[in-house]
Amino acid sequence: MQSYTIGQAARLLGVSPDTARRWADAGRVATHRDAGGRRLIDGRDLAALSVEIARTGVEDDISYTSARNAFPGIVTAVKLGDVAAQVEIQAGPHRLVSLLTREAVEELGLEVGAEATARVKSTNVHIDRA
C-alpha cells in the first residue's frame, strides 16, 4: 500500500501542509512514522478523507485551478469488468471518472489510494500514474 507524507497529502487534498497536519493531530486521518521519523498517511485512509472533504468541503477558502487540464489526485474507486474498467479520482473538490480498458488499469497499477493524474481533452479523460 502506498503511503503519503503530510506535504504530499496536502497537495492531493488541495490544502496547506499546516491544515493537513492539524487534521492528523485532531485524529481526522491516521498517521504512522517511517524509519526516518516522517509522518505518513496510508493511501486508503487518504482516499477516504478526500471523499469526505469533497462531500463536506474544507474550512479554508481555497480557489482551485486546472493547469493545462491536468487534475492530480488520488484514486478513490476502481471497478473492473472483463474488458473495460471504471476509475474514479478525487482531485481536490473535483471527482473525475474515466472509462478505460482493464489492461490499462492493470499496467498502470491503479488501485484505491494510488496517486494519479486525470488529463482532460475535450470529452476524453486520460489517466497517468504518478
N, C-alpha and C positions, 0 to 999 in steps of 0.2 A: 504494500500500500504506500502510495506517495504521501509524503508529509511536506508541509509548507512552513517557512519561517513567518514570524509576525509581519514582516515587511511584505513578503510575497502575498500573504493572505489579505493584507490591507489593499494592495494593488488590485487583486482579483475582486474584492468586495466593493471597491470604489470609495474607500475611506482612508483617513490618515493612519499611519502606524500607531500613533497615540490612541486613536479610537479603538483599533483592533486590540491593542494592549489592555485598554480599560475593559473591553468586553471579556477578554480572557481572565483578567483579575477578578471580574464580577461573576465568573463562572458561566458566562453565556456560551462559551465554547471551551472544551477541554484542551489542555496543552500537556506536553511532556518535554523533557530535555534530551538533547543529543549528547554525544560524548564530549563535545566542545562547550556544553552548557547553554546552547541556544534553545529557546522555547520553540517548539514545533506543534503544528496542528495537523492531525490526520486528515487526509483528503476527504473521506466520507463525512467527517464532522464539519469540515469547511463547506462541503456541498450542501449539507442540511442547513447550516447557518445562512448561506447565500440565498436559499429558497425562502427561509423565514424573513430575511431582510427585504426581499423583493415583495413579499406579501404585506409586511408591516411598515416598510420604509425605514430610513435611518434618521437618527436625531439631528445630524448635521445637514445643513442646506448645501448640497453639492450639485454642481452642474456637470452633466455627463456629455461627452462628445465622442464622436467616432472619427478616428484619424484614418483616412483613406479606406473607409468601410471595413475596418478590422475591429472585431469585438473580442478582446481577450477575456477569458472567463474560466469557469470550471464546469466539467461535465456533471450534470445532476441526474440524468437518466439515459439508459441505453436499452432499446428494445430490438432484439434480434429475431429476424424471420429466417426462413430457409435461404432466401437470396438477398432480400433487402433488409435494411435496418433503419431505425429512427434514433437520432442522437439529440439530446436536449442540453443546451449550455446556458448557464446563468452568467451574464456579463454585466456586473453592476445591477442596475434596475431592469436590464433587458433580458428577456427569455427568448432564445433562438432555438428553433427546431429544424433539423436538416434530415432529409431522406437520402441515404446513400447505400452502397452495396454492403453486405455483411463482410465480404472480403476486405473492403477498405477499412471498416471498423476494426477488424482483427489485425490488419497490417499496421494500423496506427496505434494499436494497443489502447483504444478508447474504452474507459470504464468510469464508473461513478467515482468522482474525486480527482480525476486526471485534469491537469491544466491543458486547455486547448484554446484556439482562436477561431472564431467563425468569421469568414470573409464573405461579404455580400456584393454581388454584382448583378444588377437588375433584379430578377426574381430568383436567382440561384444563390445558395449558401454553400460555401466550401469550408471544410474544417481542417486546420493544421494542428498537429500535435506539437506541444511546446517541448 
